[in-house]
Every structure is written in structure tokens, then in C-alpha cells.
Amino acid sequence: MHLRHLREAERHVAEGERHIADQEERIATLDRAGCETELARELLASFRVALASHIAHRELIIHEITRRS
């Protein structure tokens, strides 16, 4: 069960990293076009907070797995 949760947490971390990379690319494109980026940057900040949460959750799962081993 814990390994299934770890795989899911790893997937969430990977997705979060992709969201951040994609959003950074969007912001760069907007910047080059001279467009407003405030909302895009706010969304990026939210993605970073979510990623930090996913990483913390993954670490908690890893801790639980190693504690029970």
C-alpha cells in the first residue's frame, strides 16, 4: 500500500515540475511579446507552493516506509 502511495506521490511531483516548467515557458513567451505577466507569475507561485506540498508528502511517505522496514 505504501509503495502505491509513493508511486502516486512521485507522479504528483513530476506533474508539478512539468506545470512549473510549462508556466515558466509561458511567462517567457509573454515577456518577449511585451504582454502582462502578473497573473501568470501568480499562478507560477501557486504551482511552486503545490509542488512543495507534494514533495513534503512524498518525504512523509518515504519516512513511513523506512520506519516500517
Backbone as CSV, one residue per row, in Angstrom:
resi,resn,N_x,N_y,N_z,CA_x,CA_y,CA_z,C_x,C_y,C_z
1,MET,0.824,-1.197,0.000,0.000,0.000,0.000,0.867,1.259,0.000
2,HIS,1.889,1.269,0.839,2.751,2.456,0.902,3.484,2.688,-0.416
3,LEU,3.865,1.600,-1.070,4.565,1.760,-2.347,3.636,2.355,-3.403
4,ARG,2.371,1.982,-3.363,1.397,2.572,-4.282,1.270,4.070,-4.013
5,HIS,1.228,4.434,-2.749,1.153,5.849,-2.386,2.413,6.598,-2.806
6,LEU,3.553,5.935,-2.671,4.803,6.562,-3.089,4.815,6.788,-4.596
7,ARG,4.371,5.813,-5.362,4.309,5.984,-6.827,3.389,7.150,-7.189
8,GLU,2.265,7.250,-6.508,1.329,8.347,-6.767,1.955,9.694,-6.392
9,ALA,2.650,9.735,-5.271,3.311,10.976,-4.848,4.401,11.365,-5.841
10,GLU,5.145,10.380,-6.332,6.170,10.651,-7.339,5.542,11.225,-8.607
11,ARG,4.404,10.687,-8.989,3.685,11.192,-10.166,3.253,12.644,-9.947
12,HIS,2.765,12.939,-8.762,2.342,14.311,-8.457,3.526,15.275,-8.513
13,VAL,4.675,14.853,-7.995,5.864,15.697,-8.033,6.279,15.942,-9.490
14,ALA,6.297,14.884,-10.280,6.691,15.025,-11.688,5.730,15.944,-12.438
15,GLU,4.445,15.787,-12.196,3.457,16.657,-12.845,3.645,18.107,-12.405
16,GLY,3.895,18.296,-11.127,4.126,19.642,-10.618,5.341,20.290,-11.259
17,GLU,6.392,19.511,-11.412,7.598,20.040,-12.065,7.308,20.412,-13.518
18,ARG,6.514,19.591,-14.202,6.131,19.909,-15.591,5.281,21.173,-15.653
19,HIS,4.342,21.310,-14.723,3.499,22.511,-14.702,4.355,23.762,-14.532
20,ILE,5.327,23.682,-13.641,6.210,24.829,-13.398,7.026,25.146,-14.641
21,ALA,7.607,24.133,-15.251,8.412,24.361,-16.454,7.559,24.961,-17.574
22,ASP,6.359,24.427,-17.752,5.467,24.951,-18.784,5.088,26.398,-18.504
23,GLN,4.797,26.695,-17.242,4.390,28.055,-16.893,5.553,29.031,-17.054
24,GLU,6.748,28.606,-16.696,7.923,29.462,-16.898,8.107,29.770,-18.382
25,GLU,7.857,28.775,-19.209,7.962,28.983,-20.654,6.892,29.966,-21.137
26,ARG,5.679,29.820,-20.624,4.597,30.752,-20.996,4.949,32.180,-20.595
27,ILE,5.496,32.329,-19.406,5.862,33.663,-18.927,6.940,34.263,-19.812
28,ALA,7.919,33.469,-20.180,8.979,33.965,-21.070,8.384,34.404,-22.406
29,THR,7.461,33.635,-22.921,6.812,33.987,-24.191,6.027,35.290,-24.042
30,LEU,5.298,35.416,-22.962,4.543,36.647,-22.711,5.478,37.846,-22.575
31,ASP,6.566,37.651,-21.848,7.561,38.728,-21.686,8.100,39.184,-23.041
32,ARG,8.474,38.213,-23.870,9.023,38.558,-25.189,8.013,39.307,-26.043
33,ALA,6.745,39.005,-25.854,5.690,39.659,-26.625,5.273,40.989,-26.008
34,GLY,5.850,41.306,-24.840,5.512,42.563,-24.178,4.164,42.533,-23.481
35,CYS,3.693,41.340,-23.161,2.385,41.187,-22.520,2.518,41.211,-20.994
36,GLU,1.417,41.467,-20.350,1.335,41.467,-18.888,1.543,40.039,-18.382
37,THR,2.326,39.889,-17.326,2.620,38.555,-16.795,2.254,38.393,-15.319
38,GLU,1.629,39.389,-14.742,1.360,39.327,-13.296,0.548,38.088,-12.911
39,LEU,-0.548,37.849,-13.601,-1.381,36.684,-13.265,-0.642,35.377,-13.537
40,ALA,0.111,35.349,-14.625,0.886,34.146,-14.950,1.921,33.872,-13.860
41,ARG,2.519,34.923,-13.332,3.510,34.757,-12.264,2.842,34.340,-10.948
42,GLU,1.649,34.829,-10.699,0.913,34.405,-9.509,0.567,32.921,-9.594
43,LEU,0.164,32.486,-10.790,-0.130,31.071,-10.983,1.133,30.238,-10.798
44,LEU,2.254,30.715,-11.303,3.528,30.026,-11.121,3.846,29.879,-9.631
45,ALA,3.626,30.929,-8.874,3.868,30.860,-7.428,2.976,29.802,-6.780
46,SER,1.732,29.722,-7.222,0.820,28.697,-6.701,1.303,27.302,-7.057
47,PHE,1.793,27.131,-8.289,2.346,25.841,-8.692,3.519,25.457,-7.807
48,ARG,4.354,26.436,-7.466,5.522,26.155,-6.626,5.107,25.750,-5.214
49,VAL,4.091,26.381,-4.690,3.582,26.008,-3.363,3.023,24.584,-3.402
50,ALA,2.266,24.284,-4.447,1.702,22.937,-4.587,2.815,21.902,-4.709
51,LEU,3.849,22.211,-5.486,4.964,21.276,-5.633,5.646,21.033,-4.287
52,ALA,5.848,22.081,-3.532,6.464,21.919,-2.213,5.623,20.996,-1.333
53,SER,4.322,21.128,-1.433,3.426,20.263,-0.676,3.539,18.815,-1.142
54,HIS,3.602,18.611,-2.442,3.744,17.256,-2.988,5.077,16.633,-2.551
55,ILE,6.132,17.429,-2.563,7.446,16.927,-2.138,7.417,16.554,-0.657
56,ALA,6.815,17.393,0.163,6.721,17.099,1.597,5.916,15.824,1.832
57,HIS,4.847,15.657,1.087,4.027,14.451,1.222,4.823,13.212,0.814
58,ARG,5.569,13.322,-0.282,6.408,12.213,-0.731,7.431,11.862,0.353
59,GLU,8.054,12.872,0.948,9.045,12.623,2.001,8.409,11.947,3.209
60,LEU,7.193,12.321,3.535,6.477,11.690,4.641,6.235,10.207,4.349
61,ILE,5.852,9.907,3.121,5.628,8.514,2.729,6.939,7.730,2.803
62,ILE,8.016,8.311,2.295,9.316,7.645,2.347,9.724,7.390,3.791
63,HIS,9.512,8.366,4.635,9.837,8.203,6.063,9.038,7.046,6.658
64,GLU,7.767,6.984,6.329,6.908,5.923,6.863,7.367,4.558,6.351
65,ILE,7.744,4.485,5.088,8.217,3.207,4.531,9.491,2.770,5.229
66,THR,10.431,3.681,5.399,11.711,3.301,6.024,11.533,2.992,7.513
67,ARG,10.602,3.659,8.146,10.334,3.400,9.573,9.793,1.990,9.768
68,ARG,8.984,1.541,8.823,8.350,0.218,8.941,9.238,-0.901,8.417
69,SER,10.335,-0.563,7.778,11.227,-1.610,7.217,12.111,-2.203,8.285
